[in-house]
Amino acid sequence: MRAIRLLRMGGVLGLSLGLAACAFPKRDYSLVPDANVIQVQLQDGRWVALPPQCNTLYTEPPRSVYDSRPQAAFGCATYTNLANSVANPRDLVQPAPYAGQQADNAAAAVTRYRENQVTPLKETRTTKSGQ
């Protein structure tokens, strides 16, 4: 009876240790570039963010000789989207200082909501295709 109990406890312990080792694999970020791959230049008097060249981001990770899967330039899509969508490209090089939260404005908004004095939305018009 005692041997069965020990076997059960050993099985549960072994299973939990095995699952713990598989559940949280170590992440390797060594192949992912940082935001410095985006070039910010002054062109015709305005700042422009240039997306990275994807072929320069490609790095060959260490892998098995028999692993023929295609590799990706990690970070290329992310940094290309960031370069194309940033409002002020100069902020990538020299960010503006954070002014902090304005609690008075937030409190006033909550007070207006509670007192039902919310500013109504502006009227908008839509057009339909074919009219």
DOTI-503328 format. One line per field, with one value per residue: x, y, z of N, C-alpha, C in turn; residue number from 1; residue in one letter. Coordinates in nm, 2 decimals. Example, Ala and Ser with C-alpha at 12.3 -4.5 7.8 and 13.67 -1.06 7.14 Angstrom:
2
n_u: [1.32|1.28];
n_v: [-0.57|-0.22];
n_w: [0.78|0.71];
ca_u: [1.23|1.37];
ca_v: [-0.45|-0.11];
ca_w: [0.78|0.71];
c_u: [1.32|1.29];
c_v: [-0.33|0.00];
c_w: [0.78|0.79];
nr: [1|2];
rest: [A|S];
***
This chain:
131
n_u: [0.08|0.19|0.40|0.25|0.14|0.37|0.46|0.25|0.28|0.54|0.49|0.32|0.48|0.69|0.55|0.46|0.70|0.80|0.60|0.63|0.88|0.83|0.64|0.72|0.92|1.25|1.29|1.45|1.58|1.79|1.82|1.64|1.61|1.68|1.50|1.67|1.72|1.55|1.59|1.61|1.57|1.64|1.46|1.41|1.34|1.18|1.12|1.17|1.09|1.26|1.19|1.34|1.59|1.50|1.66|1.90|1.84|1.82|1.94|2.14|2.03|2.17|2.14|2.02|2.20|2.03|1.80|1.60|1.42|1.27|1.41|1.32|1.33|1.33|1.14|1.13|0.87|0.74|0.90|0.89|0.62|0.61|0.78|0.64|0.40|0.44|0.37|0.54|0.84|1.08|1.06|1.14|1.41|1.48|1.29|1.00|0.98|0.79|0.50|0.34|0.04|-0.28|-0.47|-0.68|-0.83|-0.93|-1.08|-1.27|-1.41|-1.52|-1.69|-1.87|-1.99|-2.12|-2.31|-2.46|-2.39|-2.27|-2.09|-2.26|-2.21|-2.08|-2.28|-2.28|-2.25|-2.31|-2.23|-2.37|-2.28|-2.34|-2.53];
n_v: [-0.12|0.12|0.14|0.18|0.43|0.59|0.56|0.69|0.95|1.00|0.99|1.20|1.42|1.39|1.44|1.71|1.85|1.80|1.93|2.19|2.25|2.26|2.45|2.72|2.83|2.95|3.26|3.39|3.68|3.77|3.79|3.98|4.30|4.64|4.96|5.13|5.07|5.22|5.49|5.84|6.13|6.47|6.61|6.83|7.03|6.90|6.64|6.30|5.96|5.67|5.35|5.04|4.85|4.54|4.32|4.37|4.32|4.05|3.77|3.49|3.24|3.02|2.68|2.35|2.14|2.00|2.15|2.31|2.51|2.82|3.13|3.43|3.79|3.91|4.16|4.34|4.40|4.51|4.74|4.87|4.94|5.11|5.32|5.42|5.51|5.68|5.99|6.22|6.20|6.29|6.24|5.98|6.00|6.21|6.22|6.41|6.56|6.41|6.55|6.48|6.37|6.52|6.57|6.73|6.79|6.53|6.48|6.68|6.59|6.35|6.46|6.61|6.40|6.26|6.46|6.47|6.65|6.63|6.71|6.70|6.49|6.60|6.67|6.46|6.38|6.13|5.98|5.79|5.53|5.58|5.78];
n_w: [0.00|0.08|-0.10|-0.34|-0.29|-0.28|-0.54|-0.68|-0.58|-0.67|-0.94|-0.98|-0.89|-1.08|-1.32|-1.27|-1.26|-1.51|-1.67|-1.58|-1.68|-1.95|-1.98|-1.96|-2.17|-2.23|-2.35|-2.64|-2.73|-2.88|-3.15|-3.24|-3.36|-3.23|-3.19|-3.32|-3.58|-3.75|-3.95|-3.90|-4.07|-4.17|-4.42|-4.67|-4.49|-4.30|-4.06|-4.13|-4.10|-4.19|-4.30|-4.21|-4.40|-4.49|-4.56|-4.43|-4.17|-4.15|-3.99|-3.95|-3.76|-3.51|-3.59|-3.66|-3.89|-4.06|-4.07|-4.27|-4.29|-4.40|-4.30|-4.11|-4.12|-3.83|-3.68|-3.89|-4.01|-3.79|-3.73|-3.97|-3.99|-3.76|-3.84|-4.06|-3.94|-3.73|-3.57|-3.52|-3.64|-3.52|-3.26|-3.22|-3.21|-3.04|-2.78|-2.66|-2.34|-2.08|-1.97|-1.76|-1.59|-1.61|-1.36|-1.29|-1.52|-1.58|-1.36|-1.38|-1.61|-1.52|-1.33|-1.49|-1.63|-1.43|-1.35|-1.57|-1.78|-2.02|-2.31|-2.61|-2.90|-3.22|-3.50|-3.78|-4.12|-4.37|-4.68|-4.93|-5.16|-5.51|-5.50];
ca_u: [0.00|0.28|0.47|0.16|0.13|0.50|0.46|0.16|0.34|0.65|0.44|0.26|0.59|0.76|0.46|0.45|0.83|0.81|0.52|0.69|1.00|0.78|0.54|0.78|1.05|1.34|1.28|1.57|1.56|1.92|1.81|1.55|1.68|1.61|1.44|1.77|1.72|1.48|1.67|1.54|1.65|1.58|1.45|1.33|1.29|1.09|1.18|1.12|1.14|1.28|1.19|1.47|1.60|1.47|1.77|2.00|1.79|1.82|2.06|2.13|2.04|2.23|2.04|2.07|2.24|1.92|1.69|1.60|1.30|1.31|1.42|1.26|1.40|1.25|1.13|1.12|0.74|0.71|0.97|0.84|0.49|0.63|0.84|0.53|0.29|0.48|0.33|0.65|0.96|1.19|1.04|1.22|1.55|1.48|1.15|0.96|0.96|0.65|0.45|0.26|-0.10|-0.36|-0.58|-0.80|-0.91|-0.99|-1.18|-1.38|-1.48|-1.61|-1.80|-1.96|-2.06|-2.21|-2.41|-2.53|-2.36|-2.17|-2.11|-2.30|-2.12|-2.11|-2.36|-2.20|-2.32|-2.25|-2.27|-2.38|-2.23|-2.44|-2.63];
ca_v: [0.00|0.23|0.15|0.24|0.58|0.65|0.56|0.79|1.08|1.02|1.02|1.34|1.50|1.39|1.51|1.85|1.90|1.79|2.03|2.32|2.27|2.28|2.56|2.85|2.82|3.07|3.34|3.44|3.80|3.82|3.81|4.09|4.43|4.75|5.06|5.21|5.04|5.32|5.61|5.96|6.23|6.59|6.62|6.95|7.11|6.83|6.51|6.18|5.83|5.58|5.21|4.96|4.76|4.41|4.23|4.39|4.27|3.91|3.71|3.34|3.19|2.89|2.58|2.22|2.13|1.95|2.24|2.39|2.60|2.96|3.22|3.56|3.91|3.95|4.30|4.42|4.45|4.60|4.87|4.94|5.00|5.22|5.43|5.47|5.56|5.78|6.13|6.31|6.12|6.34|6.18|5.86|6.03|6.30|6.23|6.52|6.52|6.37|6.66|6.43|6.36|6.64|6.51|6.82|6.76|6.40|6.49|6.76|6.51|6.26|6.54|6.64|6.28|6.23|6.56|6.47|6.77|6.59|6.78|6.60|6.47|6.68|6.60|6.42|6.33|6.03|5.97|5.65|5.51|5.57|5.89];
ca_w: [0.00|0.09|-0.23|-0.44|-0.26|-0.32|-0.69|-0.72|-0.54|-0.76|-1.07|-0.98|-0.89|-1.21|-1.42|-1.25|-1.29|-1.66|-1.73|-1.55|-1.77|-2.09|-1.98|-1.97|-2.24|-2.22|-2.47|-2.69|-2.81|-2.93|-3.30|-3.27|-3.35|-3.15|-3.27|-3.39|-3.73|-3.82|-3.97|-3.90|-4.14|-4.20|-4.56|-4.71|-4.37|-4.21|-4.02|-4.20|-4.05|-4.30|-4.25|-4.22|-4.51|-4.43|-4.59|-4.33|-4.05|-4.16|-3.93|-3.96|-3.62|-3.50|-3.60|-3.70|-4.03|-4.13|-4.06|-4.40|-4.29|-4.43|-4.18|-4.13|-4.07|-3.72|-3.65|-4.01|-4.02|-3.68|-3.74|-4.09|-3.95|-3.67|-3.92|-4.15|-3.87|-3.62|-3.60|-3.52|-3.64|-3.44|-3.12|-3.22|-3.18|-2.92|-2.74|-2.58|-2.20|-2.04|-1.89|-1.65|-1.60|-1.56|-1.29|-1.28|-1.64|-1.57|-1.25|-1.44|-1.71|-1.44|-1.27|-1.60|-1.66|-1.32|-1.35|-1.70|-1.85|-2.12|-2.44|-2.71|-3.02|-3.33|-3.61|-3.90|-4.24|-4.45|-4.82|-4.98|-5.30|-5.61|-5.49];
c_u: [0.09|0.36|0.38|0.15|0.26|0.51|0.37|0.22|0.46|0.60|0.39|0.38|0.67|0.68|0.47|0.59|0.85|0.72|0.58|0.81|0.95|0.70|0.60|0.92|1.12|1.33|1.42|1.55|1.69|1.91|1.71|1.62|1.61|1.57|1.54|1.78|1.64|1.57|1.58|1.63|1.57|1.58|1.36|1.27|1.20|1.15|1.10|1.18|1.14|1.28|1.32|1.47|1.60|1.59|1.89|1.96|1.80|1.95|2.03|2.14|2.11|2.12|2.10|2.11|2.12|1.80|1.69|1.48|1.35|1.31|1.36|1.35|1.31|1.26|1.11|0.98|0.70|0.77|0.93|0.71|0.51|0.69|0.73|0.42|0.32|0.44|0.44|0.78|1.07|1.18|1.11|1.36|1.56|1.34|1.12|0.95|0.82|0.61|0.37|0.11|-0.17|-0.48|-0.70|-0.89|-0.99|-1.11|-1.30|-1.47|-1.57|-1.72|-1.91|-2.05|-2.16|-2.33|-2.49|-2.51|-2.26|-2.20|-2.15|-2.21|-2.17|-2.19|-2.27|-2.30|-2.24|-2.30|-2.28|-2.34|-2.35|-2.55|-2.57];
c_v: [0.13|0.25|0.21|0.39|0.65|0.66|0.67|0.93|1.11|1.05|1.16|1.44|1.51|1.46|1.66|1.91|1.90|1.90|2.17|2.35|2.31|2.41|2.69|2.84|2.95|3.14|3.40|3.56|3.85|3.85|3.92|4.22|4.53|4.86|5.15|5.18|5.14|5.44|5.73|6.07|6.35|6.61|6.74|7.02|7.03|6.69|6.40|6.06|5.73|5.44|5.14|4.88|4.62|4.31|4.25|4.34|4.11|3.86|3.56|3.29|3.05|2.78|2.45|2.22|2.09|2.03|2.33|2.49|2.74|3.04|3.36|3.67|3.96|4.10|4.39|4.48|4.55|4.74|4.94|5.01|5.12|5.34|5.50|5.54|5.66|5.92|6.23|6.22|6.16|6.28|6.05|5.88|6.11|6.31|6.35|6.47|6.50|6.48|6.61|6.43|6.49|6.59|6.60|6.80|6.63|6.41|6.57|6.68|6.41|6.34|6.57|6.52|6.25|6.33|6.57|6.60|6.75|6.67|6.68|6.60|6.56|6.60|6.57|6.37|6.23|6.03|5.82|5.64|5.51|5.68|6.02];
c_w: [0.00|-0.04|-0.34|-0.42|-0.30|-0.47|-0.74|-0.69|-0.64|-0.90|-1.08|-0.98|-1.02|-1.32|-1.40|-1.29|-1.45|-1.72|-1.70|-1.64|-1.91|-2.09|-2.01|-2.04|-2.23|-2.36|-2.51|-2.78|-2.87|-3.08|-3.34|-3.25|-3.26|-3.25|-3.35|-3.54|-3.81|-3.83|-3.97|-3.96|-4.16|-4.36|-4.60|-4.60|-4.28|-4.18|-4.08|-4.14|-4.17|-4.25|-4.28|-4.35|-4.45|-4.45|-4.49|-4.20|-4.04|-4.09|-3.93|-3.81|-3.62|-3.50|-3.66|-3.85|-4.12|-4.13|-4.18|-4.40|-4.32|-4.30|-4.21|-4.07|-3.95|-3.70|-3.77|-4.02|-3.91|-3.69|-3.87|-4.06|-3.86|-3.75|-4.01|-4.07|-3.76|-3.66|-3.61|-3.52|-3.55|-3.30|-3.11|-3.18|-3.05|-2.87|-2.65|-2.44|-2.17|-1.94|-1.77|-1.68|-1.55|-1.49|-1.28|-1.40|-1.63|-1.47|-1.31|-1.54|-1.63|-1.38|-1.37|-1.63|-1.56|-1.31|-1.48|-1.78|-1.96|-2.25|-2.54|-2.83|-3.13|-3.43|-3.72|-4.01|-4.31|-4.59|-4.85|-5.13|-5.39|-5.59|-5.54];
nr: [1|2|3|4|5|6|7|8|9|10|11|12|13|14|15|16|17|18|19|20|21|22|23|24|25|26|27|28|29|30|31|32|33|34|35|36|37|38|39|40|41|42|43|44|45|46|47|48|49|50|51|52|53|54|55|56|57|58|59|60|61|62|63|64|65|66|67|68|69|70|71|72|73|74|75|76|77|78|79|80|81|82|83|84|85|86|87|88|89|90|91|92|93|94|95|96|97|98|99|100|101|102|103|104|105|106|107|108|109|110|111|112|113|114|115|116|117|118|119|120|121|122|123|124|125|126|127|128|129|130|131];
rest: [M|R|A|I|R|L|L|R|M|G|G|V|L|G|L|S|L|G|L|A|A|C|A|F|P|K|R|D|Y|S|L|V|P|D|A|N|V|I|Q|V|Q|L|Q|D|G|R|W|V|A|L|P|P|Q|C|N|T|L|Y|T|E|P|P|R|S|V|Y|D|S|R|P|Q|A|A|F|G|C|A|T|Y|T|N|L|A|N|S|V|A|N|P|R|D|L|V|Q|P|A|P|Y|A|G|Q|Q|A|D|N|A|A|A|A|V|T|R|Y|R|E|N|Q|V|T|P|L|K|E|T|R|T|T|K|S|G|Q];
***
